[in-house]
Amino acid sequence: MHSTLNSPDSGPPVARASGASRASRRRPSKRGVYAVITALMLVVLCGFVALAIDLGSVRLTEAQLQAGTDSAALAGTQKLDGTSAGMTRASAAASAVASANKALGTSINVTTTGPAGSAVTLGTWNSTTKTFTASTNATLVNAVKVRSTRPSMRSWFAAVGGDLYMGAAAQSIASHVARGAGKVPYYLPFSLPSCEFATHTLGSMVNMEFTLNPAGADNTGWGAINATPSASWASSEISGMLPCMQQFFNTGTVSATCSTASVGNTVSLNNGALASSLTDLANAMPSGVTWRTSYWGALPARHTGSSVPASSYGHVLEGPIPVFAGGSHYCSASAAWNENYTVTGFVWASIYDVKATGPVAQRSVWVRLDTTHIYDIGTAFGGPNYGVVNTGSPTLVQ
């Protein structure tokens, strides 16, 4: 009788079970490796999440700072008026508007107590070179620069070894953009051809002698806007422009009603001596404004035979003169000066002496043209910039 326990076919069952157990113990467990990898991946993932939060926070802060500095620069520029008081108001307005805006829930501070690098700076903006220069000259300042920083922003990435703090900053520059005037509230009753500005540099067009009849180089003619030039028209125009001229000289603005001129208007020319109108011009000098020594230097000597009373010499008639497109022949002796042309722009002039008597060819008007200063008298854009400009609403330029 054979025992199944000792059967050579089945083998010892205990020995087979023991071999399987040893093989199982030889296989390494992967659960610990997975745990380490998972932990490392979580750290990296948390780092990326923290970095994304930090970058988002910086971008949001920069956007909020930019909106605040934009508003502040525009608000400050609106207060600039060419005076020291206007500069003070501009700085205060910019600071107040900045603080009314928030970045990450905190008011934007651009005063002297704000973070380093935050400030309101007044200066000049050069639209040609696109540069800003700080200035304290109230008559030149036309722009406000506002810079704000937020240097101490807590970093979420710090938890995984990043910097403890981050920073954000924004800067805005707003300026009154002056462009050639397309319309003026009054004008002197003469006109100049645009070829003068092609023939001469602006800096060389300083003292001009307007010789009426016969015409010649550097001459002019009476210029009536949408009217017929005559002695009665010239006399009316001379007396009618005085209130606007005086108001602009005293306040820098014009609210009085005078004869306007616009680019695109028709100017009718007349180079007749109009002796009575020249006399009216001389007689209006006592009601004129004073010669701007700070702008033009010493007053030229009174000419022999001047019709301006000696006691009134130094009082001038100043304002825009229409410029017309008449062709190059208007800068030669062949100009007719009795035609109609289209107004293309305006240049500032100061009539400082008049001779209304003597031979016709000697009756003259002496004029100082000024293309080096800015006369913000325009009420619309549209013409070349010869110094007579219109300044629109403040504009962000950077």
Secondary structure, 3 states (H helix, E strand, C coil): CCCHHHCCCCCCHHHHHHHHHHHHHHCCCCHHHHHHHHHHHHHHHHHHHHHHHHHHHHHHHHHHHHHHHHHHHHHHHHCCCCCHHHHHHHHHHHHHHHHHCEECCEECCCCCCCCCCCEEEEEEEECCCCEEEECCCCCCCCEEEEEEEEEEEECHHHHHCCCCEEEEEEEEEEECCEEEEEEECCCCCEEEECHHHHHCCHHHCCEEEEECCCCCCCCCEEEEECCCCCHHHHHHHHHHHHHHHHHHHHHCCCCCCCCCEECCCEEEEECCCCHHHHHHHHHCHHHCEECCHHHHCCCCCCCCCCCCCHHHCCEEEEEEEEEECCCHHHHCCCCCCCCEEEEEEEEEEEEEEEECCCCHHHCEEEEEEECCCCEECCCEECCCECCEEEECCCEECC
